[in-house]
Amino acid sequence: MSERSGAGAKRCAPAPADRRVTLYTRSGCHLCDQMMAELQRRGYEVDPVDVDGDRELKKRYGWDVPVAVTPDGAVLAKHRL
């Protein structure tokens, strides 16, 4: 994989050794759909969780989705990958 250099280069968090992530999402969210596809393209095993189905998750994330979280609780990506 090549890296871009220079002032406009976008840096992503390094990929964890464990390729599983929980993706907090909601129905009708185009950014959620895009992140799901990109995570899968990069070889992640994605467990999508609809925040609207859980009162506490809806309170925690509100409209702040998608959020990809590793098994140890670290945020891998938020809004865009």
MODELLER restraints for C-alpha pairs under 7 A, 6 or more apart:
rsr = mdl.restraints
at = mdl.atoms
rsr.add(forms.Gaussian(group=physical.xy_distance, feature=features.Distance(at['CA:13:A'], at['CA:76:A']), mean=6.33, stdev=0.5))
rsr.add(forms.Gaussian(group=physical.xy_distance, feature=features.Distance(at['CA:19:A'], at['CA:44:A']), mean=4.76, stdev=0.5))
rsr.add(forms.Gaussian(group=physical.xy_distance, feature=features.Distance(at['CA:19:A'], at['CA:45:A']), mean=5.95, stdev=0.5))
rsr.add(forms.Gaussian(group=physical.xy_distance, feature=features.Distance(at['CA:20:A'], at['CA:44:A']), mean=5.62, stdev=0.5))
rsr.add(forms.Gaussian(group=physical.xy_distance, feature=features.Distance(at['CA:20:A'], at['CA:45:A']), mean=4.63, stdev=0.5))
rsr.add(forms.Gaussian(group=physical.xy_distance, feature=features.Distance(at['CA:20:A'], at['CA:46:A']), mean=5.96, stdev=0.5))
rsr.add(forms.Gaussian(group=physical.xy_distance, feature=features.Distance(at['CA:20:A'], at['CA:70:A']), mean=6.49, stdev=0.5))
rsr.add(forms.Gaussian(group=physical.xy_distance, feature=features.Distance(at['CA:20:A'], at['CA:71:A']), mean=6.85, stdev=0.5))
rsr.add(forms.Gaussian(group=physical.xy_distance, feature=features.Distance(at['CA:21:A'], at['CA:44:A']), mean=6.87, stdev=0.5))
rsr.add(forms.Gaussian(group=physical.xy_distance, feature=features.Distance(at['CA:21:A'], at['CA:45:A']), mean=6.34, stdev=0.5))
rsr.add(forms.Gaussian(group=physical.xy_distance, feature=features.Distance(at['CA:21:A'], at['CA:46:A']), mean=5.17, stdev=0.5))
rsr.add(forms.Gaussian(group=physical.xy_distance, feature=features.Distance(at['CA:21:A'], at['CA:47:A']), mean=6.24, stdev=0.5))
rsr.add(forms.Gaussian(group=physical.xy_distance, feature=features.Distance(at['CA:21:A'], at['CA:68:A']), mean=6.07, stdev=0.5))
rsr.add(forms.Gaussian(group=physical.xy_distance, feature=features.Distance(at['CA:21:A'], at['CA:69:A']), mean=5.39, stdev=0.5))
rsr.add(forms.Gaussian(group=physical.xy_distance, feature=features.Distance(at['CA:21:A'], at['CA:70:A']), mean=4.69, stdev=0.5))
rsr.add(forms.Gaussian(group=physical.xy_distance, feature=features.Distance(at['CA:21:A'], at['CA:71:A']), mean=6.37, stdev=0.5))
rsr.add(forms.Gaussian(group=physical.xy_distance, feature=features.Distance(at['CA:22:A'], at['CA:46:A']), mean=5.89, stdev=0.5))
rsr.add(forms.Gaussian(group=physical.xy_distance, feature=features.Distance(at['CA:22:A'], at['CA:47:A']), mean=4.73, stdev=0.5))
rsr.add(forms.Gaussian(group=physical.xy_distance, feature=features.Distance(at['CA:22:A'], at['CA:48:A']), mean=5.85, stdev=0.5))
rsr.add(forms.Gaussian(group=physical.xy_distance, feature=features.Distance(at['CA:22:A'], at['CA:49:A']), mean=6.94, stdev=0.5))
rsr.add(forms.Gaussian(group=physical.xy_distance, feature=features.Distance(at['CA:22:A'], at['CA:68:A']), mean=5.61, stdev=0.5))
rsr.add(forms.Gaussian(group=physical.xy_distance, feature=features.Distance(at['CA:22:A'], at['CA:69:A']), mean=5.16, stdev=0.5))
rsr.add(forms.Gaussian(group=physical.xy_distance, feature=features.Distance(at['CA:22:A'], at['CA:70:A']), mean=6.45, stdev=0.5))
rsr.add(forms.Gaussian(group=physical.xy_distance, feature=features.Distance(at['CA:23:A'], at['CA:46:A']), mean=6.50, stdev=0.5))
rsr.add(forms.Gaussian(group=physical.xy_distance, feature=features.Distance(at['CA:23:A'], at['CA:47:A']), mean=5.94, stdev=0.5))
rsr.add(forms.Gaussian(group=physical.xy_distance, feature=features.Distance(at['CA:23:A'], at['CA:48:A']), mean=4.64, stdev=0.5))
rsr.add(forms.Gaussian(group=physical.xy_distance, feature=features.Distance(at['CA:23:A'], at['CA:49:A']), mean=5.99, stdev=0.5))
rsr.add(forms.Gaussian(group=physical.xy_distance, feature=features.Distance(at['CA:23:A'], at['CA:66:A']), mean=6.58, stdev=0.5))
rsr.add(forms.Gaussian(group=physical.xy_distance, feature=features.Distance(at['CA:23:A'], at['CA:67:A']), mean=5.64, stdev=0.5))
rsr.add(forms.Gaussian(group=physical.xy_distance, feature=features.Distance(at['CA:23:A'], at['CA:68:A']), mean=4.43, stdev=0.5))
rsr.add(forms.Gaussian(group=physical.xy_distance, feature=features.Distance(at['CA:23:A'], at['CA:69:A']), mean=6.40, stdev=0.5))
rsr.add(forms.Gaussian(group=physical.xy_distance, feature=features.Distance(at['CA:24:A'], at['CA:48:A']), mean=6.05, stdev=0.5))
rsr.add(forms.Gaussian(group=physical.xy_distance, feature=features.Distance(at['CA:24:A'], at['CA:49:A']), mean=4.94, stdev=0.5))
rsr.add(forms.Gaussian(group=physical.xy_distance, feature=features.Distance(at['CA:24:A'], at['CA:50:A']), mean=6.04, stdev=0.5))
rsr.add(forms.Gaussian(group=physical.xy_distance, feature=features.Distance(at['CA:24:A'], at['CA:51:A']), mean=6.17, stdev=0.5))
rsr.add(forms.Gaussian(group=physical.xy_distance, feature=features.Distance(at['CA:24:A'], at['CA:65:A']), mean=6.31, stdev=0.5))
rsr.add(forms.Gaussian(group=physical.xy_distance, feature=features.Distance(at['CA:24:A'], at['CA:66:A']), mean=5.46, stdev=0.5))
rsr.add(forms.Gaussian(group=physical.xy_distance, feature=features.Distance(at['CA:24:A'], at['CA:67:A']), mean=5.14, stdev=0.5))
rsr.add(forms.Gaussian(group=physical.xy_distance, feature=features.Distance(at['CA:24:A'], at['CA:68:A']), mean=6.38, stdev=0.5))
rsr.add(forms.Gaussian(group=physical.xy_distance, feature=features.Distance(at['CA:25:A'], at['CA:32:A']), mean=5.68, stdev=0.5))
rsr.add(forms.Gaussian(group=physical.xy_distance, feature=features.Distance(at['CA:25:A'], at['CA:48:A']), mean=6.63, stdev=0.5))
rsr.add(forms.Gaussian(group=physical.xy_distance, feature=features.Distance(at['CA:25:A'], at['CA:49:A']), mean=5.92, stdev=0.5))
rsr.add(forms.Gaussian(group=physical.xy_distance, feature=features.Distance(at['CA:25:A'], at['CA:50:A']), mean=4.94, stdev=0.5))
rsr.add(forms.Gaussian(group=physical.xy_distance, feature=features.Distance(at['CA:25:A'], at['CA:51:A']), mean=6.00, stdev=0.5))
rsr.add(forms.Gaussian(group=physical.xy_distance, feature=features.Distance(at['CA:25:A'], at['CA:65:A']), mean=5.56, stdev=0.5))
rsr.add(forms.Gaussian(group=physical.xy_distance, feature=features.Distance(at['CA:25:A'], at['CA:66:A']), mean=4.97, stdev=0.5))
rsr.add(forms.Gaussian(group=physical.xy_distance, feature=features.Distance(at['CA:26:A'], at['CA:50:A']), mean=4.75, stdev=0.5))
rsr.add(forms.Gaussian(group=physical.xy_distance, feature=features.Distance(at['CA:26:A'], at['CA:51:A']), mean=5.95, stdev=0.5))
rsr.add(forms.Gaussian(group=physical.xy_distance, feature=features.Distance(at['CA:26:A'], at['CA:52:A']), mean=6.39, stdev=0.5))
rsr.add(forms.Gaussian(group=physical.xy_distance, feature=features.Distance(at['CA:31:A'], at['CA:66:A']), mean=6.64, stdev=0.5))
rsr.add(forms.Gaussian(group=physical.xy_distance, feature=features.Distance(at['CA:31:A'], at['CA:79:A']), mean=6.61, stdev=0.5))
rsr.add(forms.Gaussian(group=physical.xy_distance, feature=features.Distance(at['CA:32:A'], at['CA:65:A']), mean=6.90, stdev=0.5))
rsr.add(forms.Gaussian(group=physical.xy_distance, feature=features.Distance(at['CA:32:A'], at['CA:66:A']), mean=4.99, stdev=0.5))
rsr.add(forms.Gaussian(group=physical.xy_distance, feature=features.Distance(at['CA:35:A'], at['CA:80:A']), mean=6.42, stdev=0.5))
rsr.add(forms.Gaussian(group=physical.xy_distance, feature=features.Distance(at['CA:35:A'], at['CA:81:A']), mean=6.27, stdev=0.5))
rsr.add(forms.Gaussian(group=physical.xy_distance, feature=features.Distance(at['CA:40:A'], at['CA:46:A']), mean=6.93, stdev=0.5))
rsr.add(forms.Gaussian(group=physical.xy_distance, feature=features.Distance(at['CA:51:A'], at['CA:57:A']), mean=5.08, stdev=0.5))
rsr.add(forms.Gaussian(group=physical.xy_distance, feature=features.Distance(at['CA:51:A'], at['CA:58:A']), mean=4.91, stdev=0.5))
rsr.add(forms.Gaussian(group=physical.xy_distance, feature=features.Distance(at['CA:52:A'], at['CA:58:A']), mean=5.40, stdev=0.5))
rsr.add(forms.Gaussian(group=physical.xy_distance, feature=features.Distance(at['CA:65:A'], at['CA:78:A']), mean=6.88, stdev=0.5))
rsr.add(forms.Gaussian(group=physical.xy_distance, feature=features.Distance(at['CA:65:A'], at['CA:79:A']), mean=5.87, stdev=0.5))
rsr.add(forms.Gaussian(group=physical.xy_distance, feature=features.Distance(at['CA:66:A'], at['CA:78:A']), mean=5.89, stdev=0.5))
rsr.add(forms.Gaussian(group=physical.xy_distance, feature=features.Distance(at['CA:66:A'], at['CA:79:A']), mean=5.03, stdev=0.5))
rsr.add(forms.Gaussian(group=physical.xy_distance, feature=features.Distance(at['CA:67:A'], at['CA:77:A']), mean=5.81, stdev=0.5))
rsr.add(forms.Gaussian(group=physical.xy_distance, feature=features.Distance(at['CA:67:A'], at['CA:78:A']), mean=4.45, stdev=0.5))
rsr.add(forms.Gaussian(group=physical.xy_distance, feature=features.Distance(at['CA:67:A'], at['CA:79:A']), mean=6.25, stdev=0.5))
rsr.add(forms.Gaussian(group=physical.xy_distance, feature=features.Distance(at['CA:68:A'], at['CA:75:A']), mean=5.93, stdev=0.5))
rsr.add(forms.Gaussian(group=physical.xy_distance, feature=features.Distance(at['CA:68:A'], at['CA:76:A']), mean=5.40, stdev=0.5))
rsr.add(forms.Gaussian(group=physical.xy_distance, feature=features.Distance(at['CA:68:A'], at['CA:77:A']), mean=5.17, stdev=0.5))
rsr.add(forms.Gaussian(group=physical.xy_distance, feature=features.Distance(at['CA:68:A'], at['CA:78:A']), mean=6.41, stdev=0.5))
rsr.add(forms.Gaussian(group=physical.xy_distance, feature=features.Distance(at['CA:69:A'], at['CA:75:A']), mean=4.49, stdev=0.5))
rsr.add(forms.Gaussian(group=physical.xy_distance, feature=features.Distance(at['CA:69:A'], at['CA:76:A']), mean=5.46, stdev=0.5))
rsr.add(forms.Gaussian(group=physical.xy_distance, feature=features.Distance(at['CA:70:A'], at['CA:76:A']), mean=6.43, stdev=0.5))
